[in-house]
Amino acid sequence: MSAVSDETIARIDAYRARRIGEMLVTEGAPEFAVEPRAVLIDLEKLDGKALLAQRQARRAKYATTPFDPDGKLLRIYPGGITIWSGFPGAGKTTLLRQMICHTLARGSAVFLASLEEDPHEVLAELAAVAAGSIEPNAHQMQWFIDAYAARFRLWGIIGVARHLELLAVIRKLATEGVKHAFIDSLMCLDIPNDDYEAQRQFANLLAVTARAARIHIHLVAHPRKLVSAAQELDLNDVAGTREIGGIADNVLFVRRSTSQEEYGASAEVTPMCIGIRKQRYHHGSLGNIAGWFHRQLRQFHLEQWPQGPTHYLPEDAYR
């Protein structure tokens, strides 16, 4: 077999770099920078049957989560907002990555603004979760790029983001077929923590953006400082003004065991709980979904000892 030429390798590397580049979003969309306005429904043009048919059509389209893949307890509807909260180290970012892999694997297009991490690190971390391993191999990394480059968009700017620009990008991407937008996190946006009026306006604009663009927005918002990390959290514990939790369709709190006696800091398997503290639609049930975080798999599982990782990549990636 003849050796592969340097020119051929260069072409392959250029192709791979282009595939990664297609995922990155590094500039705003000025033409979409105008705030969206709600459109009124003309009730005179609808009858009861038409209204019910529209409602059923909307409810028939929903996404699910990796901790409730069948949507029995929680459903993610188009045009809604889900708040993800939890103390540092609870695992919300890791669970959010699994949520993104779950959503991509089920065919939806996704946008992620991970404002605290380098975009290239984000890609590697997502590939690790998708592969179900601490570190993906080169084969799995390439499979992640090849499988999802066409349906995954990643914010390419690190640091504080201008919320108007970010929401404008989300509206533009929605016109291109993106169904889920993830913002990690609220504290990295250009909204002062002590400016409650600015936060109220942002909450309202976030809601209008989601509804008008028919895109589901997932926002990470840290909880307020409490007396103890063991304290039970509720809707009022989401950081920011009450409007942040008020506009959300779903509010979820992620918790992981911090008991150093039973589960050390480097324990391979630790109890993990997702608390549903608000659910506007579906059957509106509240409560906890208990399971286990598996460090070596980088994934949440309902079982303490699963047979293996959930496969979010094509099967060839695991051979």
N, C-alpha and C positions, 0 to 999 in steps of 0.2 A: 504494500500500500504506500503510495507517495505521500510525502509530508505536506501538510496544509501550508500554503504560502502565507507570508506576513500580510500580503494584500487582502487575502480572503479573510484572515482573522480580523483585520481592521474593518472590513465591511460588516462582519458579524457584530463586532463591538459597536459600530456606529448604529446598526439597526436596533440593538438592545437599548442603547442610550436614547434613541428616538422614541422607542416604546415607553420608556420611563418618562421622557420629556412630555409625552402626550398626556400624562396623568397630572402634571403640575399646573396649577393656576397661580400665576405670579403678578397679574395686573387686574385692575378693576374693569368695570364695564360701564363707561360714562353714559351710554345711551339708555341704560337701565337704572340710572341713579335717581330717577323720580320716584317718590314714595307711591306705593300702590294704593289705589282707592277701591273700596268695596263696591260691588255692583248690586243694586237692589233687585229683588225678585218681583216680577210683575204677577201678582196673584190672580189678576183677572184673566191671565192667559193659561192658568193651570186649573185643573180640577183635582178632586181628592185622589182619584186613581193615579193621575200623573205624578202628584206629589209623593204618594206612597211608592210608586215605581222608581222615582229618582232616589228616594231614601234607601230602598233596597239595593239599588245599583251601587250606591256609595258604600253601603255596609258590606257588600259582597267582595270588595277589594280591600284587603288588609294584609299587613305583614305580621310576622311573629317574632319571637325572641328565642335565643338559644336555651334559655331556662324554662321556656314553655313553647316548644316548637310547634305544637298543634293548635295553639291559640285558644286553649280552653279557659285560661284564666285572664289573659291579657292580649289585646289586639292593637296593632299599630295602624291607624287609618290615615289615608292621604289627607293633607291639609291640616294636620294636627301638630302638637308639640309635646315632647316628652322631656321632663327634667330628670337628669341623673345626678344624684347627690350621694355623699358619703365622706367620711373622714379620710385624710391622707393615709395611704397604705391599705385602705379597705379593699382595693381591687377594682374600682370603678373604671379606670382607664383600660385595664386588661379585659374586663368584661365588655367594655365598649368595643374594643378591637374584635372580640369574638362576635359581638352583635353585627359588626361590619362584615366580617367573613361569612356569617350566617346569611346576611341579607344579599351579599354578592352571589353566594352559592345558589340562592333561590331565584336568581335572574334579575334582580333590581339593580339600577345604576345608583351609585353612591358618591357623595362629596364629603370630604373630611377636611376640616380646618383644625389641625392639631397645633395650637399656638404656642405650646411649651416645648416642642421637640423639633429636631432637624428632620426635614421631609424624608431624607434617605434612611434615617434611623426608623422612621415610622413605617416605611415600606418593609424593612427587614423584620420589624416587630410583628407586623400584620402577617407576613409570610410564615413566621414562627408559629403564631396562633393557628393559622390555616393548616399548617403541617402537623400541629400537635407535638411540638418539640421545643426544647430550650433554644436551639439554634437551627434554622433551616439549612439544608445543604444547598449547594449551587443549583442542583437539579430542581429542587422545590422552589427556590427563589425565582428561577426562570419560569417555572410553571405558573407561579402567582402572577407574574408580569404578563405572560402570554394569555392566561385565562381571563384576566380582569382589566387589562389596560384599556379596553374599549368602553368599560362601564364604571371605571373608578377615576375620580378626579381628586387631587390633593392640593390644598392651599400651600403655595410655595414660599410664603413669607413667614419668618420667625419673629416673634415679639408681639407687642401691642398692636392690635388690628383696629382699624376704623370700622365701627359697626355698620355705618351706612354703606361703605364700600363692600363689606362682606355680605350684607343682605342683598345688595344689588347683584353680586356675583351669583348668589343662590337663586335669585329670580331668573337670571339669564340661563343658568344650568338647568333649571326646571323646564325651560322651553326646549332644551336639548334632550330631555328624557330622564334627567336625574330625579329620583323619587324620594331619596333620603339625604338630608344634610346634617352632619355632625359638627358641633362647635365645642371644642375642648380647650379653654373653658371660659366662663363668664368673666372671671377675674383678669383675663388677658385682653379684654376689649377696652376701648377708650372711654369707659364710663366710670367715673369716680365712685368708690364704695359709699361715700357719704352724701352723694348727690341723688336723693331719692326721686326728685322730679325727672332727672335724666334717666334713671332706671325705669320709672313708670312709663316714660315715652318709649324707651327701648322695648319694654314688654309689649306694649300695644303695637309697635311696628313689627315686632317679631310675629305676633299673632296674625296681623294683616298679611304679612309676607307669606306665611304658611298657607293661609286660607286662599289667598288670591292666586298663588302659584300652584296650589294643589300638591305641595311637597311637605313631607313630614320632617320637622326640624327637631333634632336631639341636642339638648343643651346641657353641658356639665356645669352645675352650680354647687359650690361647696356649702356645707351647712354652717350655720352660725356657731360661734364658740359656745360650748356647753360646759357644765361643771364636770362632766365625766363622759368619756367615750362610750361607756356602757349604757348611758342614758337612752331611753327609747325616743326615737325621732318621729316627728310628725310634720305636717304640711307647713307649719309656721316656722320650722327650723331651717328652711331653705334661705341661703344668704340673699340679701337684696330686699327690695320692697315686697310687700305682700302681693303686688301685681304679678311678680315673676311666677309664683306658685298658682296665682289665680287664673292666669291665662292658659296654663298648661292643661292638656287633656289627661296626661299621666304624670305622676310624680313618684319616682322610685328611689329608695335608699339602699345602698349597697353596704353590707357589713360583713366583716370577717373576724373570726376568733382572734383575740389578742392575748389569750391565756398562755403565759410563758411556761407555766407548770405542765400543762397538758399538751400544748402545741408550741414548740419552740419557734424562734424567728425564722429558722430555715426548714421547718417541717415540710415534708413532701406533700402532705394532704391536710388541709385545714377546713373546718366548717365555714360555709359562706351562706349568707342570707340576702335575698332581695325582697325588700319590704315595699309592697304596693300601697302607697298612702293616698293616692288619688287616681281614679279611673273614670273619665267622663262618659265613655261609651261602652259598648259590649254590654255585659251585665253589671258593670260598675262595682264588682266585688273588690274588697280590700283584704289585706292579709300578707303573709310571708310565704315565699318560696324558698325552702331550705335545700341546700345541696353541699357540694364540696369543691374547693378549688384545688386543682392538681398542678403543682409547680412544674413538674417535668413535662406535662402536656400543655401548659400555658392555657388551660381551659377550665371552665366550670362544668361540672357534671352533677346530675341528680344522684348518681350512684357514688358510693365511697370508693368502690373498686371496679371501675368500668373495664370492659374487655380491651379497650384501647382508645385513642383519641377520636373525636369526631372528624371525619374527613371533609374539609372544605375545599380541597383541590381535586382535580381529576385523578382517577385511580392510578394513572401512570406515574404520578408524582411520588407515589409511595413504593415504587419498585426499584 
